[in-house]
């Protein structure tokens, strides 16, 4: 199988490329920085990986590398929770997903032969936030900024069906692994100063990185997978439980909450990503027959922390 991957140098993308390479598949990495791409995926370690520079918001010669690929995995998108949501940053967040996906779909439309499947990221932000509601893939979209971004993102991806390409959209929750959210939470716990972010009552819909990569691989290889799937574990938890579990596994207390105002001062509107959450269940994902390696948060954290 030959697979093109955007966002390949990110937290999820690097692990996906590792798995594809190890299984003998050819991987076409599309990256904004050719130098960084080659540093992350040196030929000696990744003999099945080809690295190409691309301009994600522009049409160009890079689109030709999609021809002959069996599948495309589009993970690219500007980080959401790293800095204040100024009007300029909001536009960057939106364009990196909406326009970036449009250019991938355009490349697929021009390809000959065309990829048979596009696996496209989205996020559980599609559903909005709530402490009381439960969401699955059939739930309607909210109307806040993140929900609007997700709707535009998914609408761009949906146009690939005009090319006869199968589409799988993965609405991803908080990804747990050695990196990402856990990497940011570990230092205060290791200094005996860990605790929940905000009230602790907000829901965290999470997924272990290995399960997410397995889900992407299933989407690439199983023709019966089509449509929208929640890329979350079947057992979401409150923030307080996530932090208490992390403290328990580390044998550290979870006693010092980070107050709302501190995060709001640091992140502004972007604090909503960690201060508010949503309880999301992977109904369609489980119905597809997907099996989780890490369905419980304690299992996931134990696996992650043993690598520290």
C-alpha positions in Angstrom: 0.0 0.0 0.0 1.2 3.5 -0.8 -0.1 6.2 1.5 0.3 10.0 1.5 0.3 11.6 4.9 0.0 15.3 5.9 0.8 16.4 9.4 3.3 13.5 9.4 5.8 15.2 11.7 3.2 15.8 14.4 2.4 13.8 17.6 0.1 11.4 15.8 1.6 11.6 12.3 5.1 10.4 13.4 3.7 7.3 15.0 1.5 6.6 12.0 4.4 6.8 9.6 6.5 4.6 11.9 3.8 1.9 11.8 3.3 2.1 8.1 7.0 2.0 7.4 7.5 -0.9 9.8 4.8 -2.9 8.0 6.5 -2.4 4.6 4.1 0.2 3.2 5.4 3.1 1.1 4.7 6.4 2.7 4.7 9.8 1.0 5.2 12.5 3.6 4.0 15.9 2.7 5.6 18.6 4.9 6.0 22.4 4.9 9.7 21.9 5.7 11.7 19.5 3.6 14.6 19.8 6.0 12.5 18.9 9.1 10.8 16.1 7.3 14.1 14.5 6.4 15.4 14.9 10.0 12.3 13.2 11.4 12.3 10.4 8.8 15.9 9.7 7.8 16.3 7.2 5.0 18.4 4.9 7.0 15.7 4.4 9.6 12.7 4.9 7.3 13.6 3.2 3.9 10.0 3.2 2.8 9.4 6.9 3.3 9.6 9.5 0.6 9.5 13.2 1.8 8.2 16.0 -0.3 7.8 19.7 0.4 4.3 21.2 -0.1 2.5 24.5 0.4 -0.7 23.3 2.1 -2.8 26.4 1.2 -1.8 26.5 -2.4 -2.2 24.4 -5.6 1.1 23.4 -7.1 3.4 20.7 -8.5 3.3 18.9 -5.1 -0.2 17.7 -5.8 1.1 15.3 -8.5 2.6 13.1 -5.8 -0.9 12.0 -4.8 -1.3 10.1 -8.1 -0.7 6.4 -7.6 -1.3 6.5 -3.9 -3.8 4.0 -2.5 -4.8 6.3 0.3 -4.4 9.7 1.8 -4.3 10.6 5.5 -4.8 14.3 6.2 -3.8 15.2 9.7 -2.6 18.8 9.1 -3.9 21.7 11.1 -2.6 24.6 13.1 -2.4 23.9 16.9 -5.5 25.2 18.6 -4.5 25.5 22.3 -1.2 27.2 21.8 -1.8 30.9 22.2 -4.7 33.4 22.3 -7.4 33.4 19.6 -6.8 36.7 18.0 -8.8 37.3 14.8 -5.6 36.6 12.9 -5.0 33.4 14.7 -8.6 32.2 14.3 -8.2 32.7 10.5 -5.0 30.7 10.5 -6.7 27.9 12.5 -9.6 27.8 10.1 -7.6 28.1 6.8 -5.1 25.4 7.8 -8.0 23.0 8.0 -10.6 24.2 5.5 -8.3 25.4 2.7 -5.6 22.8 3.4 -8.2 20.1 3.0 -9.6 21.7 -0.2 -6.1 21.5 -1.7 -5.8 17.8 -0.8 -9.2 17.1 -2.3 -8.2 19.0 -5.4 -5.0 16.9 -5.7 -7.1 13.7 -5.4 -9.5 15.0 -8.2 -6.5 15.5 -10.5 -4.7 12.2 -9.6 -4.5 9.4 -12.1 -4.9 6.8 -10.7 -6.8 8.2 -7.8 -6.5 7.1 -4.2 -9.3 4.9 -3.1 -9.7 6.5 0.4 -9.2 9.8 2.2 -8.9 9.6 6.0 -9.5 13.1 7.2 -9.1 14.5 10.7 -11.8 16.5 12.5 -12.4 17.0 16.2 -14.9 16.5 19.0 -15.1 20.2 19.1 -17.8 19.7 16.5 -20.3 19.0 19.3 -19.6 22.0 21.4 -19.2 21.8 25.2 -21.4 20.5 28.0 -21.1 19.0 31.5 -24.4 17.2 31.1 -25.0 16.1 27.5 -23.7 13.0 25.8 -22.8 13.1 22.1 -22.2 10.4 19.5 -21.7 10.6 15.7 -25.4 11.4 15.1 -25.4 14.4 17.4 -25.8 17.8 15.7 -23.0 20.4 15.4 -22.8 23.3 17.8 -22.3 26.9 16.7 -19.2 28.1 18.6 -15.9 28.8 16.9 -14.4 25.3 17.1 -17.7 23.7 15.9 -17.7 26.1 12.9 -14.1 25.1 12.1 -14.9 21.4 12.3 -18.0 21.9 10.0 -16.0 23.8 7.4 -13.2 21.2 7.7 -15.6 18.3 7.1 -17.4 20.1 4.3 -14.1 20.5 2.5 -13.3 16.8 2.9 -16.8 15.7 1.8 -16.1 17.1 -1.7 -13.7 14.2 -2.3 -16.7 11.9 -2.8 -17.3 13.6 -6.2 -14.0 11.8 -7.3 -15.4 8.5 -6.2 -13.0 8.3 -3.3 -14.2 6.7 0.0 -14.1 9.2 2.8 -13.6 8.5 6.5 -13.8 11.5 8.9 -12.3 10.9 12.4 -13.6 13.3 15.1 -10.7 13.1 17.5 -10.6 13.7 21.2 -7.6 14.4 23.5 -4.8 12.1 22.3 -2.9 10.5 25.2 0.7 9.3 24.7 4.2 10.3 25.5 3.9 13.8 24.2 0.8 15.9 23.7 -1.4 16.6 26.7 0.4 14.1 29.0 3.8 15.7 28.4 2.5 19.1 29.5 0.8 17.6 32.6 3.7 15.5 33.8 6.2 18.1 35.1 4.0 19.6 37.9 3.0 16.1 39.0 6.6 15.0 39.2 7.2 18.1 41.4 4.4 17.1 43.7 2.3 20.1 42.4 -0.1 18.4 40.1 -3.9 18.8 40.0 -6.9 19.2 37.8 -7.3 22.0 35.3 -10.2 24.3 36.1 -13.2 22.9 38.0 -12.3 19.3 37.3 -15.9 18.6 36.4 -15.4 19.0 32.7 -15.5 15.9 30.6 -12.4 14.7 28.8 -13.1 12.5 25.7 -9.7 10.9 25.1 -8.0 8.2 23.1 -4.6 6.5 23.4 -2.3 7.4 20.5 -1.9 3.7 19.6 -5.6 3.2 19.4 -5.9 6.3 17.1 -3.2 5.0 14.8 -4.9 1.6 14.7 -8.2 3.3 13.8 -6.5 5.2 11.0 -5.0 2.0 9.7 -8.4 0.3 9.9 -10.0 3.2 7.9 -7.3 2.8 5.2 -7.7 -0.9 4.8 -11.4 -1.7 5.5 -13.7 -0.8 2.6 -16.7 -1.0 4.8 -15.6 2.0 6.9 -17.1 5.1 5.4 -18.5 8.2 7.0 -17.9 9.8 10.3 -16.4 8.1 13.4 -15.6 9.4 16.8 -11.9 8.8 17.5 -12.4 8.6 21.3 -12.2 5.8 23.8 -15.5 4.3 25.0 -15.0 5.5 28.5 -14.6 9.3 28.8 -13.7 10.7 32.2 -14.0 13.9 34.2 -10.8 16.0 34.3 -10.5 15.3 38.0 -10.5 11.6 37.4 -7.9 11.9 34.6 -5.6 13.9 37.0 -6.2 11.7 40.0 -5.3 8.6 37.9 -2.2 10.3 36.6 -1.2 11.1 40.2 -2.0 7.5 41.3 0.1 5.9 38.6 3.0 8.3 39.3 2.6 7.9 43.0 2.1 11.6 43.3 -0.7 13.7 44.8 -3.2 15.5 42.7 -4.0 18.4 45.0 -3.2 21.7 43.4 -5.9 22.7 40.8 -5.0 25.2 38.1 -7.7 27.9 38.4 -9.8 29.0 35.5 -8.5 32.6 35.6 -4.9 31.4 35.3 -5.6 29.5 32.0 -7.8 32.3 30.7 -5.0 34.8 31.4 -2.6 32.7 29.5 -4.7 31.5 26.6 -7.8 33.8 26.4 -10.6 32.2 24.5 -8.4 29.2 23.7 -8.7 28.2 27.3 -12.1 26.6 26.4 -10.2 23.7 25.0 -9.2 22.6 28.5 -11.7 24.3 30.8 -14.8 23.0 29.0 -15.3 19.6 27.5 -17.8 17.2 26.1 -18.8 13.6 26.8 -18.4 11.8 23.4 -19.1 8.2 22.8 -17.7 6.3 19.8 -20.9 4.6 18.8 -20.2 4.2 15.1 -16.6 3.3 15.8 -17.6 0.4 18.0 -20.3 -0.7 15.6 -17.7 -1.0 12.9 -16.0 -3.7 14.9 -13.0 -1.7 16.0 -11.3 -3.1 19.2 -9.6 -0.8 21.6 -6.2 -1.7 23.2 -6.8 0.9 25.8 -10.5 1.4 26.6 -9.8 2.6 30.2 -7.9 5.7 31.1 -5.8 3.9 33.8 -4.7 1.3 31.3 -3.7 4.1 28.9 -1.8 6.2 31.5 0.0 3.1 32.9 1.3 2.3 29.5 2.4 5.8 28.8 4.1 6.5 32.2 6.1 3.2 32.2 8.1 4.8 29.3 9.1 7.8 31.4 
